[in-house]
Amino acid sequence: MSVAADERGDDIVDVAVGVLIDERGRFLLTSRPAGKVYAGWWEFPGGKLERGETVEAALARELHEELGIDVVDVRPWHVTRVDYAHARVRLHFCKVLGWNGAIAMREGQAMAWQSLPVNVAPVLPGTLPVLGWFAAERGFVGPTCVAAEGAATLKR
């Protein structure tokens, strides 16, 4: 796992995150599987970088493990930091515009192709900035989550 320290000396976990976009412009959200922190919350798929691993390599590995696909078109997009109660993470968001294979939920998670506003909830706080970036890119005006609890804050 790739862990760095921030300016305060706190550990930060680097995470590669895939924003899969289909031919209709929809993006894929998956729920966190049972047994994991924040099970049932919706997020973009991905996972922690292993020591010495690039973001692109980690994303390819994670998407193969979680979704059974092989990525062929990955474009780094945005990087942001989120402080959860259990961890500080630096999220490396990449647009995934091409992949081989049929998407299969290999970890018991649910999936939903979404557009703005998203209609699944609750959505992890680390996912919310992406919805804002999509809104800005696409000229979308209005709430990015339909459900009031979609923008819920974590109380754990």
Number of C-alpha atoms within 10 A of each C-alpha: 13 15 18 13 11 10 6 6 8 12 15 19 20 23 24 27 30 30 23 23 17 15 8 8 12 15 23 19 23 22 25 22 18 12 8 8 11 16 12 19 18 26 24 23 22 26 23 22 23 16 11 10 13 13 22 19 14 21 28 22 20 22 23 18 17 19 21 17 19 19 21 11 13 19 13 16 15 14 14 12 15 14 12 14 9 8 12 18 20 20 23 23 25 22 17 22 18 15 17 11 11 10 15 16 16 14 13 12 17 15 20 15 17 16 18 19 17 19 17 21 19 21 27 21 19 19 18 16 13 18 20 16 14 15 18 11 9 10 9 15 11 10 15 21 20 15 16 11 12 21 18 14 11 12 6 8
